[in-house]
Amino acid sequence: MSFTAAEVEYLQAHRLARFATVGPTGQPDLVPVACEYDGTHFWVGGAGPQVVRTRKFRNLREHPMVALVFDELLSLDPFVAHGIRVYGLADPPITRTGMVGPGTYSRIHPTLSWSWNLDAEPLPPGEVWYPMHRTVH
């Protein structure tokens, strides 16, 4: 299964994500990253030789399981938020030209995702938190 039209539109409009990897001791590591969605996969990486020495790429060598979150706080009063959370598996990095130029990138294969409040007119939460749209990819 794939992302809905609303989810694809959101992913293509929001290029900054929080990217979680698992460190060698099991400690999660979370960093903001530029992230590209090509319609099937996500790409995380960047230019220069130093990108492969970052903690996120070192972590991927041992633990390919990752998570991405794209979210946005639209209003505090009333509270209105929306976003997408994605679990996936990362491939080893390759050389390619991505959204931040030529460099080293890892391709992320989505395995499971949840989205919330992506309607044309996002709403504040009701008596319960926003309902989730869950997809197995």
Steps between C-alpha positions, in 0.01 A plus 500: 500500500618856448443847637168675436484802268477732805804334658705527180409868467603559862830310462594689185425835668688423823867424447626529857458190716612357830703188432548232766763227490615246759852536643738217589381494864132504400468872574273674247656793315271768358612777263332745263580421136416616152293215361387430147202282408518370140154345491620163629798550732647763728857626461714635783856624460704788377810639335863455599700208633408580861138386457598131519677569830186640665339305781190427290705328230720317752184372671355374170797265454380286793131583529311575176168560681408871494211737564409831338257763623369788289276724707378854534334702774245720325353675804525507878157654563326285405767229495521367142774266377545252219766266369628161395715244685681234295686186605740356247817316407806684373728386220876556523593847372565561131627792294223691321368848442227580749309804615809657660721419200751227418599292800443188702145390575324206657173377350226429753238235419180583690349202681228661714358851527245704692358837404268736684289803421602542135157616389475815287384684814697352794300501823577518871487165681162399640430301815771259386826571321496513120403171336794334327506368145727191515654344190713188457732557204 
